[in-house]
Every structure is written in structure tokens, then in C-alpha cells.
Amino acid sequence: MRLRVEFTTEPFDLEEAPAHAVAAREVIQKAQLDAVDVGPFGNTAEGETDAVLGAVSALLRGALEAGATRVSLQVNVIGEDMTGEDTP
């Protein structure tokens, strides 16, 4: 199964990326994930189940240890229809 994760960390700082945002982004960029998109107000990545879930655990730990007071994330199943076959 493939998953897509979208996440943000808070508190926001419009002047520069806070340490917690940098920590979370570094975890995602180093993970074995596909379609990584890092932006100022949100980040997304896709990959196989184990890779995404492992990266989510690591990014939560890293962001919280670096000072995040809130981490918002959403995980969606992608690329499979109800029969379990991959969709284009």
C-alpha cells in the first residue's frame, strides 16, 4: 500500500524556518520516500507504508524535541482502488 503524508509544525515564524520545522523536513528528505515537496506552510511526501510510518514517527520525535508545540499531519492511502489493484 502507498501512503501520502502531509504535515506542518508550529509555532510558525515568518522570518526564518524554526528549528522544529527544519528537523521535521530533514527527516522527510532523508527518508526513503517519493514525491517529497517541502514548502513554507506545509510539506508532503509519498511512499510505501513502512517507509511513511517510520518517517512519521521520526519526524514527530525530531520536531517535538526541537521545540514544536504542535504537529499537524494527515495520512492518506493512495494508488489503490477498492479491489486492491493499483490505479493509474
C-alpha positions as CSV (number, residue, x, y, z in Angstrom):
1,M,0.0,0.0,0.0
2,R,1.2,3.5,-0.7
3,L,0.6,6.4,1.6
4,R,0.8,10.2,1.4
5,V,1.7,12.3,4.5
6,E,1.0,16.0,4.8
7,F,2.3,17.9,7.8
8,T,3.1,21.2,9.4
9,T,4.8,22.2,12.6
10,E,4.1,25.1,14.9
11,P,4.8,27.7,16.1
12,F,5.2,29.5,12.8
13,D,8.0,32.0,12.2
14,L,7.6,34.1,9.1
15,E,11.2,35.4,9.3
16,E,13.0,32.1,9.2
17,A,12.4,28.4,9.5
18,P,12.3,27.4,13.2
19,A,14.4,24.5,14.4
20,H,11.4,22.2,14.7
21,A,10.4,22.8,11.1
22,V,14.0,22.2,9.9
23,A,14.2,18.9,11.9
24,A,11.0,17.6,10.5
25,R,11.9,18.5,6.9
26,E,15.3,16.9,7.3
27,V,13.7,13.6,8.4
28,I,11.4,13.6,5.5
29,Q,14.1,14.5,3.0
30,K,16.4,11.7,4.2
31,A,13.7,9.0,4.4
32,Q,13.2,6.6,1.5
33,L,10.1,8.4,0.2
34,D,8.9,9.6,-3.2
35,A,7.4,12.9,-4.3
36,V,8.8,14.9,-1.4
37,D,7.5,18.5,-1.5
38,V,8.8,20.9,1.2
39,G,7.2,24.3,1.5
40,P,7.0,27.2,3.9
41,F,3.5,26.3,5.2
42,G,3.2,22.6,4.6
43,N,5.1,19.5,3.4
44,T,4.1,16.3,1.6
45,A,5.7,13.0,0.8
46,E,4.6,9.7,-0.6
47,G,5.9,6.2,-0.2
48,E,5.3,2.6,0.8
49,T,3.6,2.0,4.2
50,D,6.6,1.1,6.3
51,A,8.7,3.9,5.0
52,V,6.0,6.6,5.6
53,L,5.1,5.3,9.0
54,G,8.7,5.2,10.0
55,A,9.3,8.7,8.8
56,V,6.2,10.0,10.6
57,S,7.4,8.5,13.9
58,A,10.9,10.1,13.4
59,L,9.5,13.5,12.3
60,L,7.2,13.6,15.3
61,R,10.1,12.9,17.7
62,G,12.5,15.2,15.9
63,A,10.1,18.1,15.7
64,L,8.9,17.8,19.3
65,E,12.5,17.5,20.6
66,A,13.4,20.6,18.6
67,G,10.7,22.7,20.2
68,A,7.4,22.2,18.2
69,T,4.3,22.9,20.3
70,R,2.0,21.3,17.7
71,V,2.5,19.0,14.8
72,S,-0.5,18.6,12.4
73,L,-0.5,15.7,10.0
74,Q,-2.7,13.8,7.7
75,V,-2.0,10.4,6.2
76,N,-3.9,9.1,3.2
77,V,-3.9,5.8,1.3
78,I,-3.2,6.5,-2.4
79,G,-2.8,4.5,-5.5
80,E,-5.1,1.6,-4.9
81,D,-8.8,1.2,-5.7
82,M,-11.2,-0.8,-3.6
83,T,-10.1,-4.1,-5.2
84,G,-6.6,-3.5,-4.0
85,E,-5.2,-3.0,-7.6
86,D,-3.0,-0.1,-8.3
87,T,-4.8,2.8,-10.1
88,P,-3.0,4.9,-12.7
